[in-house]
Amino acid sequence: MARSVLNALVVDSAGNVQAGALVTVYEADGATPLIQSMYSTLTGGSPLANPTVANNIGRLVLYAATAQRVIIK
C-alpha cells in the first residue's frame, strides 16, 4: 500500500529546534485531531498516538494512507 509522508522539523516561535516535543496533528481546520491513523514506518504496523513525539533532533516523520493537508501544533 502506498502511503503519504509528513516530514517536519519541529521548532518553537523563536525558531529553536524542539527535540522530543509533544506534537498534535490536526485536520486542515486546525481544531480536529487527525482522524486517519498515523504510522512510524512506510509499511504501517501499530498506529501512533496523537499527540506524538518528535525525535531526539526535533524531526517528526509520520506516514498515513491518504494524502491530506494537516496542521501540527
HELIX and SHEET records of a PDB file:
SHEET    1   A 2 SER A   4  LEU A   9  0                                        
SHEET    2   A 2 ARG A  59  ALA A  64 -1                                        
SHEET    1   B 2 LEU A  22  VAL A  23  0                                        
SHEET    2   B 2 THR A  52  VAL A  53 -1                                        
SHEET    1   C 2 VAL A  25  TYR A  26  0                                        
SHEET    2   C 2 ILE A  71  ILE A  72 -1                                        
END                                                                             
